[in-house]
Every structure is written in structure tokens, then in C-alpha cells.
Amino acid sequence: MCGRFTLASDTEMLQQVFFDFEVPMNLSPRYNISPTQDVAVIANTEGGQIEFFHWGLIPYWAKDPGIGNRMINARSETLAEKPSFRNAYKRRRCLILSDGYYEWQKIPGERLKQPVYIRLKSQEPFALAGLWETWQTEEMDEPLRSCTIITCPPNTLLAEIHHRMPVILPQDTYAEWLAPDERSADVLQSLLIPYRDEEIEAYPVSRFVNRPMNDSPECIAPFEANDPRLF
């Protein structure tokens, strides 16, 4: 699962990594992005710009937008089968911008899980594979665009922390994933694989991150014994 992540890189760094796309100049650093919040997305539509979608996929056929609260992630293995995801998988794919994410690791003998921050060793931003949808009722003036993060089995490094990880797409796959035409699972599935162990690092952080309203650099600070932020 991927339930919290960060996007704190400055505009210059984002533009270097996502050089084919238009990066907004007013992006604020985010250290604790949570479900139902707006997230930075590059959708497979014309324009090539970074936009903001609601995190939690709301299928176009949904009667209640609250369904999105349960669909912040989508399992790569079943995208082509699940009614909530299969149409978006064929036609509406996106990149979700990030520079790290959190996972909560079970610790033997302890009741509370240990939050762990996971990022690239280079500390560069990266793209998570996502799907997007548009939802609208007759009462709405503008449609609501939403997204979900695709997950896959973990690589060897992260398997010790959790049984899933988000799909991190290498830069050379962006164009294929963002192709605007309809694609089949046979073509896309090979992209949805664990990212390379040797390029990832993970370290424990304080439970300060457990509270969604805490959104500051403290969230990604390495955990130390007797840390006063343990609450």
C-alpha cells in the first residue's frame, strides 16, 4: 500500500527530471500528502502540464464520491479485471509526482508500527504509475478529476518493510505509459514491476508523520531514540 507520500523538491529539480512537461512555479513543498488531498499529476491528455487531481479514484459510474476513499491504491495484478480500474487502465493513465513515500513496518513485540521513509538514493523526484477518472453530476459545474496509485509486489529491499510498494516508473517509460490511445494489458503490464533495489533507500522516521496535519520537514527527519516527536 502507499498511503502517504511527499513532493518537496524545488521547481528547478522537478523541471530537470520532468523536462518534457510544464512545471508550475508556485508548487509548495509537501511532506505528508494524504488520501483525499489534491496531488500533482501528469495525465495522458494533450498539454503536457502538471495538474492537480483528487487522490482516491472515483469511477465515472459511481453514485457516491465517497467510494474514492477506498481506492487510493490499485493492485497491478488485477487492473484489467476490476470494474473500478479496467477502463482507466486502457485509456486514462497518469504519472503521480513524488520524491518519497512512507510505509509502516511491524516491529516484533511492539504494538505500534514504525514509520519508514522510502526514497531514491539520488533524492531526485520520480513518477508513480497512476490511473485517473472524471466524475460529474448534473449539479456540478466542473467535473472532479481523481486518481489512484498503482502498487506491485515489493523488491527485495522493501519486502522486509511491507508486502506492497508503489510502481515507480523509470523515465524512459513515461512516453509509453502516457500514450493517449487505448492500450491493452498485454502491452502495459510489463511496466508495472518493482523498482530496482540498488537505487532505493529507506530509514525510520518519527511517528510525527502519523498525523496528517503535520506537514513539515520534520516528517522526513531520521528517527532517533528518545525522540520528543513520538506522539
N, C-alpha and C positions, 0 to 999 in steps of 0.2 A: 504494500500500500504506500501511497505518497499522500500524506495528509497536511503537510506544511512545507513550505519552501521559501527561498529567498530570491531577490533580484536587487542587489545593492551595488552592482557595477556602475561606474560612471558612464555618461553618454559616449565619451570618446572610446572607451573599451568596447561598449556594445556595438558601436559603428564599425570598429575594426573586425569584430567577429561576424557580425551580420551586415557585411559590406554591400550586399545586393539589395538591402531594404532601407527604408527611410525611418530613422530612429527619432522619436520625439525629443525635443530639447528639455522638456520640463518633467522628465521622469524623476520621481523621488525614490531614494533608496528604501527598500522594503526588506526587513529581516525576519518577518514572521507572517507570511502570506497564508491565509486560512480559507477553507471552503466557504463559498457563497460571496467571497470578495471578487472584485474585478482583477483580472490578470492580463499581462501583456502577451499578445498573440499575433502570429503571422498566419493568416488564413490562406487557403489556396484559391484566392479570388484575384481579380485584376487590381493593380495598385501597388503591391509590394511594400505595404507600410505596416507598422506596428499599431495594433488597435487593442481595445480592452473589452474582454468578454467576461461574463459571469462564470465563476468556477463552480461547476456542478451541472452536468448536461441535462437539458430539458428537451426531450424529443418533440418534434413539431406536432405530434398527435396527442400530447399529454393534456389532460383536463386540469391538472393541478401543478403549478410550477414547483411545488414542494418536492416533487419527485427528484429534482436535481440535487437535493441534499444527500441522496443515497447514491448518486452517480458521479462522484468526484474522480473515480478511477474506473478504468475498463480493462479487463484481462485480455491480453493479446491473443491468447489461445482460443477465445470464444467470440471474437468480434464479428466474424462472418455469420454467426448463428443467432446471437441475441437480438431480438427485435429493437431494443433500445439503441443499438450501435451499428447494425449491419448496413443501413442506408448511408449513415455518415461515413462509415469505413470506405464505402465505394466512392463517395462523391465529396465529402466535406472533411478534409484533413487539415491539420494546422500544426504549427510549431508553438510551443509554450515556452517563453523565455525564462531562464533561471540561471543562478550561479551556485546553487547548493540546495539541499533539502534535508529534512530531519526524519529520523526513524527512532522508534522507541524499543530498546533492547531489554529482554527479560534477563534479570540477574538472579542466579540461584540463591535461594534463601532470603530474598528481599521482596517485599510486597509491591513497591513502586518500581516502574521501569526506568531505565537510564536513557535520557535523550542523547542522540548521537547526531552530529552534523556531518554530512557527506558532500564532498565537492571534488572538482578536478584538482590534481596536484598543481597544475598551472594557475589555478584560481581564476581562470577565464570563465566568462558566461558560456552557456550551452543551450541547446534546444531539446525540450522534451516532446516526444511524439504525442499528438493530441487529435481529438475529433471535435467538431463543432456543429451546432444546430441553431436554427432560428425558430423562435416561438412567439406567437402573437394571438391575441383575442380581438374581437370586434371593438372592445372598449379601449384598446391600446392605440396610441398614435404612432408609436415606433415599436418595431419588433425587438424582442430580447434575444441577444446572441449569447450562447453559453458554450462551455467546453468541458472536456474531461481529459485526464492524463492517462495514457496507456501504460500498463505495467506488464512485466515479464518475470520469469524466474530470476533470482539473483546470480551475479557472478560469484566466483569462489570467495573473494574477499568479503562481500556483503552477506553471504549466506550465514555467517556467524552472527549477524545482527538481525536479519529479518528474512522471511521466506519469499518476499517480492521486492522488486525495485522498479522505478520508472524507466521507461525506454528513453535512453539518451541517444539522439541521432548524431552521427558524425556529419561534419559539414558537407562532405561530398555526396550525401544522400538527401540534402534539403530539396533540391530541384525535383527529384523523383517523388518524394513524399508530398510535395506541394503541387504536383501536376493537376491542372484544373479538370481534366477529363475523368470519366469514370474508370476505375481500376479494379481488377479482381484480386481476391485474397491470394491467389497463386503468385501474383506479381509483388504484392506488398509484404507478405508475411516474412520474407527473408530479411526485411529491415528491422523487424521487432525482436531484437536479440539483446542479451546482456552486454553492457559496455565493458570495455577492456579493464581488467583488474589493475594493471600496472599504471594506469593513468588516473586512478581514483584514490582519495584518502578519506579517512573517517576518524573522528575523535569525539569523545564525550563532551557534552556541554551541560550547563546548569538547567534545572527544572524551571528556571525563569521563563524559558520558552513555552512551557506548558500553558501559559495564559495568553490567549490570542491578542489581548490588548497590549501586551509587551512587544514592542516593535522598535528595537534599537540594537546597536552593535553588541550590546551585552548578550544577546541571544546566541551569537556565534562564538563568544569567547570560550576558550578551553576551560573545562571544568577542573576545579582544584578542591582538594579535601578541605572540609570546614568552610565551604563557600557560603557566604551570607545570603546569596541569591536563591538558596534552596527553599522554595515555598511554592 
